[in-house]
Amino acid sequence: MTTILVSGATGHAGRFIAEAFLAAGDEVAALSRTPPPDGLFSAPVRWMPGSLDPDADHDAVFEGVDVFVHCAFAHVPGRYRGGEGDDPQGFVRANRDGTLALMTAAKRAGLSRALFLSSRAVYGPKPPGTVLVETMACAPDTLYGETKLAVETALADMADERFLPVSIRATGVYGPAGPGRAHKWAGLFGAFATGEEIAPRVGTEVHGDDLAGAVRLLATMPALDLVRFGPAPVFNVSDIALDRRDLLAAYARRAGVDKTLPPRADAAAFNAMDCARLKALGWAPRGALDLSGMV
C-alpha cells in the first residue's frame, strides 16, 4: 500500500486530494497543526502533527511516506491574493521558507516524488486574450503569486535523478466543501437569492475532484513521462471559463430562484489556461459546470 502525506488535507483543495487517494486504496496521512474534524473524510486518515515553521524538525513526519503532496498555505481566512494581511514577512516565512523546509526534509528522507500546489497567480497580468502556457515568462503582481513562484524556482534547483518535484498551477477550485462546511460560492448564491446586485466577473475554474485526479495522476505517473517536460515539471490545471452570469443562471434553475442576473463580463479581457501538457498524460476533466452537492 502506498502512503501519501498531504499537508493542508483539511483545507478546501486538500480534502479533495486526500479523498482521491483514499478512493484508490492508498493510505493517507494528514499533516496539520490540529487533528482533522471527525467525519471530514470518507475513510480513516492518519494525523501527523506539523506546521509551516521553517525552523521545525520535519524529518519524523516523512517516515514511511512514499509521496508528499503539499497543499498547506498560511493566509488570512478567505483570502489568497492579499492573504498576507498586515504581516507580509510572516506570510513569506511560512509559505516560502516553511514549504522549502518541508520539501528539503522530504528529499532527505529519500522520497522520490513531491507535489507542490502552486497557482495561476504566478503568471501575473497578461494582455487580454493571452492564453497562459507553462513555458511563458511569469511576472506575478501579488505577494501570493511571488511566493508560489519562488517555491517553484527553488524546487527546480532541488531536482535530481532521485528527487522529482512537480508543481501544479491550479486555477480556482470549486465543489462541495465537505460535512458542515460552506462551499466557495455559498455567499454569492445567498446574496443573489436575496436580490443583491452582483458584479460581473469571468474566470477559470476546476472542480475539486478533477484537480485531485490531476494530482493523483502526477503522483503515480512514471517519472520518465514527466521529466520530458523538465527536471521539475510544471502543469497547468484548469477546466472551464465561467461567467458569473452563467453560474448564477445554473444556480437559479436548480434552486428555483427568480432574480435578475448580472450582465456578462468582458470575455475579451479573459486569460484562459492551456492544459495540453496534462491532457497529453491522460487527464480528462468534466468540461462543464457541476453544481452537484452545492445546491
HELIX and SHEET records of a PDB file:
HELIX    1   1 HIS A   12  ALA A   23  1                                  12    
HELIX    2   2 ASP A   59  PHE A   62  5                                   4    
HELIX    3   3 PRO A   88  VAL A   92  1                                   5    
HELIX    4   4 ARG A   93  GLY A   98  3                                   6    
HELIX    5   5 THR A   99  ARG A  108  1                                  10    
HELIX    6   6 ARG A  120  VAL A  122  5                                   3    
HELIX    7   7 LEU A  143  MET A  158  1                                  16    
HELIX    8   8 ALA A  186  ALA A  193  1                                   8    
HELIX    9   9 GLY A  208  THR A  220  1                                  13    
HELIX   10  10 ALA A  223  LEU A  226  1                                   4    
HELIX   11  11 VAL A  227  PHE A  229  5                                   3    
HELIX   12  12 ARG A  244  ALA A  255  1                                  12    
HELIX   13  13 ALA A  267  ALA A  269  5                                   3    
HELIX   14  14 ALA A  276  ALA A  280  1                                   5    
SHEET    1   A 7 ARG A  46  PRO A  49  0                                        
SHEET    2   A 7 GLU A  27  SER A  32  1                                        
SHEET    3   A 7 THR A   3  SER A   7  1                                        
SHEET    4   A 7 VAL A  67  HIS A  70  1                                        
SHEET    5   A 7 ARG A 113  SER A 119  1                                        
SHEET    6   A 7 LEU A 164  ALA A 170  1                                        
SHEET    7   A 7 VAL A 234  VAL A 237  1                                        
SHEET    1   B 3 GLY A 172  TYR A 174  0                                        
SHEET    2   B 3 VAL A 202  HIS A 207  1                                        
SHEET    3   B 3 ILE A 240  ASP A 243 -1                                        
END                                                                             
